[in-house]
């Protein structure tokens, strides 16, 4: 068979068959792909569900991201939401719309990205079903499920005055990678490919979600839209003010300084306002022993005029939003 065959040429059934054959199974699936619905084990009697959609030209560009990249990113962004509830990812359902001219090898690479991300980020989790449809552009929709394993879910609304604010994972690297790609500076993109790769294939600290829940986290969320915007979400949901210590952000900024100079950018903007790292932001009681993966960066204060403060100054809620131009 030719490697240049398109979805329109082989048909939906054959394209799906070749794609599904490359996926890893979920250890939690009682019934996997092949029937009208999957059946997933939920011993706790409760499970988490989240969904996210990536749209070509808005959330990514095919000039910048391969099918493998997009498969990985679709998994990572959804698993981070499951982890932010303190749950263990168990299963994914993926719906994909592509033009009929899309080569079947692109679908296979997409499936390889799905599989690789599951194995690397959440072993035991896998794709249990989905759909393939025709459209004028590539659209990816993922629904992710997770098991609470008897724990209470960690919500955004539980932060208490006196809590410690902490982050697990990176800050600003994905935003730096996006700006490098958008700069058109090929030398800079090549020199800082580690940052570009965080944008294309983020590696959220999935296991840190359960660790945070076990350590008594009072609130938590996935840092998809940037530190300032997402910290404000916790503050508003919990009716508190969050104060971030600027000194605790210097380490995150330092690793971005060279790349920022290469394209005349400000590393602080990436750390505070950049999204898509998919790190975890959580609050813990003052006396809690924080998991090793979490770094303290602030405290929770009584509700004041501003949801978030950077030191003594109000921090505007800047960051990613759905109306922004395309990322990778």
Secondary structure as UniProt FT lines:
FT   TURN            3..4
FT   HELIX           7..10
FT   HELIX           12..20
FT   TURN            21..22
FT   TURN            27..28
FT   STRAND          29..31
FT   TURN            33..34
FT   STRAND          39..40
FT   TURN            43..44
FT   STRAND          47..56
FT   TURN            57..59
FT   TURN            62..64
FT   HELIX           67..83
FT   TURN            84..86
FT   STRAND          88..98
FT   TURN            100..101
FT   HELIX           104..121
FT   TURN            123..124
FT   STRAND          126..134
FT   STRAND          139..147
FT   TURN            149..150
FT   HELIX           156..158
FT   TURN            161..162
FT   STRAND          164..168
FT   HELIX           173..183
FT   HELIX           186..191
FT   HELIX           193..200
FT   HELIX           207..214
FT   TURN            215..216
FT   STRAND          219..223
FT   HELIX           227..238
FT   STRAND          240..244
FT   HELIX           246..249
FT   HELIX           250..254
FT   TURN            255..256
FT   HELIX           257..262
FT   TURN            263..264
FT   HELIX           267..273
FT   STRAND          279..284
FT   TURN            286..287
FT   TURN            292..293
FT   STRAND          294..302
FT   STRAND          308..310
FT   TURN            311..312
FT   STRAND          313..314
FT   TURN            322..323
//
